[in-house]
Amino acid sequence: MHTDMKQIEVVAAIICKDDKIFATQRGYGDMKDGWEFPGGKVEPGESLEDALKREILEELETKISVERLVQTVECDYPRFHLKMHCFWCSIENGSLNLKEHEAAKWLSKEQLDSVDWLPADKIVVDTIKSEL
């Protein structure tokens, strides 16, 4: 890991419903069009769970319950080093309206490899497959 590289810490929601996983496609930025688990950056003083609930409410107008940490992934991207905490989540209420993403899909275990995941998210997909 490069010490001069920018460090970004994020949280991501693995939203599960009826044995399917919710995946979103980025609509902006360097990673536009890549598929990921929804989430975002942790604000100073915020717990990982609170950050995740806030981000999903902002991005998808949906309240989630955060169940447990699945995996923390570290991944080097060209411009930064990413640390991503991924949690199993379920929907409390809301209908997952896309505010910032261009597309979304519910994927079964067999369909998980059908989208082009971003590098860090791809690592998590391999873990999820063994848990579904």
C-alpha positions as CSV (number, residue, x, y, z in Angstrom):
1,M,0.0,0.0,0.0
2,H,1.3,3.4,-0.9
3,T,1.5,5.7,2.1
4,D,1.2,8.9,0.0
5,M,-2.0,7.6,-1.5
6,K,-5.3,9.1,-0.5
7,Q,-7.2,6.8,1.9
8,I,-11.0,6.5,1.6
9,E,-13.1,4.7,4.1
10,V,-16.6,3.7,3.1
11,V,-19.5,1.5,4.1
12,A,-21.6,-0.6,1.8
13,A,-25.0,-2.3,2.1
14,I,-25.5,-5.9,0.9
15,I,-29.3,-5.6,0.8
16,C,-30.8,-9.0,0.7
17,K,-34.4,-10.0,-0.1
18,D,-35.8,-13.4,-1.1
19,D,-32.3,-14.7,-1.7
20,K,-31.5,-11.9,-4.0
21,I,-28.9,-9.2,-3.6
22,F,-29.4,-5.5,-4.6
23,A,-26.7,-4.1,-6.9
24,T,-26.4,-0.6,-8.2
25,Q,-24.7,0.9,-11.2
26,R,-22.7,4.1,-10.7
27,G,-24.0,7.1,-12.6
28,Y,-21.1,9.5,-12.1
29,G,-17.4,9.8,-11.4
30,D,-14.3,7.8,-12.3
31,M,-16.1,4.5,-11.8
32,K,-19.2,5.5,-13.8
33,D,-21.1,2.4,-15.1
34,G,-19.3,0.0,-12.7
35,W,-21.6,-2.0,-10.4
36,E,-21.3,-1.8,-6.7
37,F,-23.1,-2.3,-3.4
38,P,-24.7,1.0,-2.4
39,G,-23.2,3.1,0.4
40,G,-20.8,5.9,0.9
41,K,-18.3,7.7,3.0
42,V,-18.2,7.7,6.8
43,E,-18.4,11.2,8.3
44,P,-16.2,12.1,11.2
45,G,-17.7,10.8,14.5
46,E,-20.2,8.6,12.8
47,S,-20.5,4.9,13.5
48,L,-20.2,2.6,10.5
49,E,-23.8,1.5,10.9
50,D,-25.1,5.1,11.2
51,A,-23.1,6.1,8.2
52,L,-24.6,3.3,6.2
53,K,-28.2,4.0,7.2
54,R,-27.7,7.7,6.3
55,E,-26.2,7.0,3.0
56,I,-28.9,4.5,1.9
57,L,-31.6,7.0,3.0
58,E,-29.9,9.7,1.0
59,E,-29.2,7.6,-2.1
60,L,-32.2,5.3,-2.2
61,E,-34.8,7.0,0.0
62,T,-35.0,3.7,2.0
63,K,-34.6,2.8,5.6
64,I,-32.5,-0.3,6.2
65,S,-31.6,-2.3,9.2
66,V,-27.9,-3.2,9.5
67,E,-27.5,-6.8,10.5
68,R,-23.9,-7.8,10.6
69,L,-20.5,-7.1,9.2
70,V,-19.8,-9.5,6.3
71,Q,-16.3,-8.3,5.3
72,T,-13.9,-5.4,5.3
73,V,-12.1,-5.1,2.0
74,E,-9.0,-3.1,1.2
75,C,-8.3,-2.4,-2.4
76,D,-5.9,-0.1,-4.3
77,Y,-7.5,1.9,-7.1
78,P,-5.4,4.1,-9.4
79,R,-6.0,7.3,-7.4
80,F,-6.7,6.1,-3.8
81,H,-6.7,3.2,-1.4
82,L,-10.2,2.0,-0.4
83,K,-11.2,0.5,2.8
84,M,-14.8,-0.8,2.5
85,H,-16.9,-2.2,5.3
86,C,-19.7,-4.4,3.9
87,F,-22.8,-5.3,6.0
88,W,-25.8,-7.6,5.5
89,C,-28.8,-5.4,5.5
90,S,-32.6,-5.7,5.1
91,I,-35.2,-3.1,4.1
92,E,-37.3,-1.6,6.9
93,N,-39.3,0.6,4.6
94,G,-39.0,2.4,1.3
95,S,-38.7,1.3,-2.3
96,L,-35.1,1.8,-3.2
97,N,-35.5,4.9,-5.5
98,L,-32.4,5.6,-7.5
99,K,-31.3,9.1,-6.7
100,E,-27.6,8.8,-7.7
101,H,-27.3,5.6,-9.6
102,E,-28.2,5.0,-13.3
103,A,-29.5,1.4,-12.8
104,A,-30.1,-1.3,-10.3
105,K,-30.8,-5.0,-10.3
106,W,-31.8,-7.7,-7.9
107,L,-29.4,-10.6,-8.5
108,S,-29.7,-14.2,-7.5
109,K,-26.6,-16.2,-6.5
110,E,-26.4,-17.5,-10.1
111,Q,-26.7,-13.9,-11.6
112,L,-24.0,-12.3,-9.4
113,D,-21.4,-12.6,-12.0
114,S,-23.6,-11.1,-14.8
115,V,-22.7,-7.5,-14.0
116,D,-19.3,-5.8,-14.2
117,W,-18.5,-5.2,-10.5
118,L,-16.0,-2.6,-9.3
119,P,-12.7,-4.3,-8.0
120,A,-13.5,-4.0,-4.3
121,D,-17.1,-5.1,-4.7
122,K,-16.0,-8.1,-6.8
123,I,-14.0,-9.4,-3.7
124,V,-17.2,-9.2,-1.6
125,V,-19.3,-11.0,-4.3
126,D,-17.0,-14.0,-3.9
127,T,-17.7,-14.0,-0.2
128,I,-21.4,-13.6,-0.6
129,K,-21.7,-16.6,-2.9
130,S,-20.5,-18.9,-0.2
131,E,-23.2,-17.4,2.2
132,L,-26.2,-17.4,0.0
